[in-house]
Amino acid sequence: MKKSDLIFTTALIAAAIILTSVLATATVGATSAEPAQAAAGTIARGKFLVDIMGCHDCHTPWKIGPKGPEMDMSRALSGHPEELTMPPAPALPPGPWVASAAGTMTAWAGPWGVSFTMNLTPDKETGLGDWTLEQFIATMKTGKDRGKGRALLPPMPYFNLAKLSDEDIASVFAYLQSLPPMKNRVPQPIDPPEGR
C-alpha cells in the first residue's frame, strides 16, 4: 500500500469515527429530551381539554368580582370549599325546575340529593394524589368512583367524557397531576330525603 493511500485510509477511518461519535452524541441528546417533550405535550393537551370541556365551570369555585361572578383561579380545580357549609337545599315546587346550585357553582341539589364537586388537584389526602391513571380512566368510562364505587352525580357529564379516548383521558390526568396540590376536603354527597 502506498503511503498516500495509507494516509487517505487513516483519515477516512478517523473521519468516520468522529462522525459516528458526533451522531451518537446527538442521538443521545435527542432521545433524552424526547420523553420530557412528550410529557410536556401530554400535559399541554390535558390543559387544553380541561379548558374546553368546562371542568373549571364546576370544579373551580366562583366568587363575586368587580364585574359579577367569576372563577376564583387561586383555587383552580380544588372543588367545593370545605369551609363553606351549605344549608339545606331549597325545596322546589313540582314543575320544570328540578335543581339548584350554590353561588360557588360547586354544590348542586336535585332529586339525586346534594352533590359537591371534587378536588381535582393532586393532594394525596383530599384530591387525586393517590389515584392511578387506570382508576381515573375507569371513573371517566363508567361514571363510578374509581370505576367501581359510588355513581358520579349531576352535574358531572361522565356520559360525555366516556367518549374520550384513553389517550385524551390520560392527558387530562397528566395535566391534573401537574397542578400544585391544594388541601381541600370536599363533603360527601347527601342522599335525597326518603320518600322523594
VMD Tcl script that draws the C-alpha trace (Angstrom):
set ca {
  {0.00 0.00 0.00}
  {1.31 3.42 -0.92}
  {1.98 5.99 1.75}
  {-0.66 8.33 0.23}
  {-3.26 5.52 0.25}
  {-2.43 4.74 3.88}
  {-2.83 8.39 4.87}
  {-6.13 8.64 2.96}
  {-7.49 5.42 4.56}
  {-6.41 6.54 8.04}
  {-8.03 9.96 7.51}
  {-11.21 8.30 6.25}
  {-11.38 5.99 9.29}
  {-10.71 8.91 11.66}
  {-13.44 10.96 9.98}
  {-15.86 8.01 10.27}
  {-15.06 7.62 13.97}
  {-15.55 11.34 14.61}
  {-18.80 11.40 12.62}
  {-20.11 8.34 14.45}
  {-19.24 9.94 17.78}
  {-20.99 13.21 16.86}
  {-24.09 11.39 15.63}
  {-24.21 9.18 18.72}
  {-23.97 12.23 20.99}
  {-26.71 13.99 19.03}
  {-28.92 10.90 19.23}
  {-28.40 10.53 22.99}
  {-29.27 14.21 23.45}
  {-32.35 13.87 21.27}
  {-33.65 10.74 22.96}
  {-33.14 12.12 26.47}
  {-35.09 15.25 25.52}
  {-37.90 13.35 23.78}
  {-39.61 12.00 26.94}
  {-39.63 15.47 28.50}
  {-41.06 16.95 25.30}
  {-43.65 14.18 25.10}
  {-44.66 14.73 28.74}
  {-44.93 18.49 28.15}
  {-47.07 17.82 25.08}
  {-49.32 15.45 27.03}
  {-49.77 17.99 29.84}
  {-50.47 20.78 27.32}
  {-53.08 18.57 25.64}
  {-54.64 17.83 29.02}
  {-54.83 21.54 29.90}
  {-56.45 22.24 26.53}
  {-59.07 19.53 27.15}
  {-59.77 20.68 30.73}
  {-60.23 24.24 29.48}
  {-62.53 23.45 26.56}
  {-64.60 20.80 28.37}
  {-65.63 23.25 31.09}
  {-64.05 21.43 34.06}
  {-63.39 24.78 35.72}
  {-67.09 25.67 35.49}
  {-67.89 23.38 38.42}
  {-64.57 22.30 39.96}
  {-63.20 25.85 40.40}
  {-65.19 27.82 42.99}
  {-66.82 31.02 41.78}
  {-66.71 34.31 43.68}
  {-68.14 37.76 43.20}
  {-65.62 40.02 41.48}
  {-65.76 43.63 40.29}
  {-67.86 42.63 37.26}
  {-70.01 39.99 38.94}
  {-69.48 36.22 39.29}
  {-66.06 34.95 38.24}
  {-63.95 31.87 38.83}
  {-61.55 32.05 41.76}
  {-58.45 30.85 39.91}
  {-56.42 30.94 43.13}
  {-58.47 27.82 43.97}
  {-58.45 26.34 40.47}
  {-59.97 22.86 40.28}
  {-59.97 22.44 44.07}
  {-63.70 21.62 44.25}
  {-66.30 22.71 46.77}
  {-64.62 24.81 49.51}
  {-64.51 22.73 52.69}
  {-65.14 25.80 54.87}
  {-68.42 26.52 53.07}
  {-71.08 24.59 54.97}
  {-74.23 24.55 52.92}
  {-77.69 24.98 54.47}
  {-80.38 22.52 53.41}
  {-81.19 22.85 49.73}
  {-84.33 24.83 48.94}
  {-87.41 22.77 48.22}
  {-88.51 23.34 44.66}
  {-92.16 23.10 43.68}
  {-93.13 20.47 41.11}
  {-92.51 21.68 37.62}
  {-89.77 22.24 35.14}
  {-87.23 23.47 37.73}
  {-85.55 20.38 39.16}
  {-82.20 21.58 40.52}
  {-80.50 24.42 42.35}
  {-76.85 25.41 42.56}
  {-74.71 27.23 45.12}
  {-73.28 30.60 44.13}
  {-69.85 28.92 44.08}
  {-71.15 26.52 41.39}
  {-69.61 23.71 43.48}
  {-72.74 22.37 45.23}
  {-75.79 21.13 43.36}
  {-79.13 19.90 44.70}
  {-81.86 17.98 42.92}
  {-83.78 14.70 43.01}
  {-80.45 12.87 43.49}
  {-79.74 14.76 46.75}
  {-76.83 17.18 47.08}
  {-73.56 16.76 45.20}
  {-70.31 18.62 45.80}
  {-67.66 18.96 43.10}
  {-64.45 17.06 43.77}
  {-60.98 18.40 44.42}
  {-59.09 17.54 41.21}
  {-55.67 18.75 42.40}
  {-53.06 16.10 43.25}
  {-53.34 16.46 47.03}
  {-52.84 12.93 48.39}
  {-55.39 13.24 51.21}
  {-58.18 15.30 49.66}
  {-57.68 15.21 45.88}
  {-56.45 12.92 43.11}
  {-52.93 12.48 44.53}
  {-53.38 8.80 45.41}
  {-55.30 7.90 42.23}
  {-53.78 5.83 39.45}
  {-54.27 6.55 35.78}
  {-56.25 3.31 35.49}
  {-58.65 4.44 38.24}
  {-59.12 7.82 36.58}
  {-59.85 6.25 33.19}
  {-62.28 3.79 34.82}
  {-64.09 6.67 36.54}
  {-64.50 8.59 33.29}
  {-65.61 5.50 31.36}
  {-68.05 4.02 33.92}
  {-69.36 7.06 35.79}
  {-68.40 5.41 39.10}
  {-65.77 6.44 41.62}
  {-62.52 4.70 40.59}
  {-64.62 2.58 38.25}
  {-66.38 0.59 40.95}
  {-67.55 2.90 43.76}
  {-70.41 5.34 44.17}
  {-72.03 6.68 41.00}
  {-70.94 10.15 39.94}
  {-73.75 12.63 40.49}
  {-75.07 15.54 38.43}
  {-73.88 17.82 37.03}
  {-70.82 15.64 36.22}
  {-71.09 14.85 32.48}
  {-69.34 11.47 32.65}
  {-71.50 10.20 29.78}
  {-69.77 12.76 27.54}
  {-66.30 12.17 28.98}
  {-66.71 8.41 28.46}
  {-66.47 9.10 24.73}
  {-62.91 10.46 25.06}
  {-60.08 8.19 24.03}
  {-57.97 6.64 26.79}
  {-55.10 8.79 25.47}
  {-57.11 12.00 25.94}
  {-58.22 10.95 29.43}
  {-54.56 10.19 30.22}
  {-53.65 13.70 29.04}
  {-56.29 15.21 31.33}
  {-54.94 13.14 34.23}
  {-51.34 14.18 33.46}
  {-52.37 17.84 33.50}
  {-54.30 17.48 36.77}
  {-51.32 15.70 38.35}
  {-49.05 18.59 37.27}
  {-51.05 21.16 39.28}
  {-49.95 22.32 42.72}
  {-51.70 20.14 45.32}
  {-54.36 22.01 47.26}
  {-55.64 20.59 50.54}
  {-59.43 20.92 50.40}
  {-61.64 18.18 51.84}
  {-64.93 18.20 49.93}
  {-68.05 16.98 51.79}
  {-69.58 13.65 50.90}
  {-72.78 13.74 48.81}
  {-76.05 13.96 50.70}
  {-78.71 11.45 49.74}
  {-82.21 12.78 48.98}
  {-84.76 12.68 51.78}
  {-86.69 9.43 51.92}
  {-89.94 9.41 50.03}
  {-88.67 11.69 47.28}
}
mol new
graphics top color blue
foreach p $ca { graphics top sphere $p radius 0.5 }
foreach p [lrange $ca 0 end-1] q [lrange $ca 1 end] { graphics top cylinder $p $q radius 0.2 }
display resetview
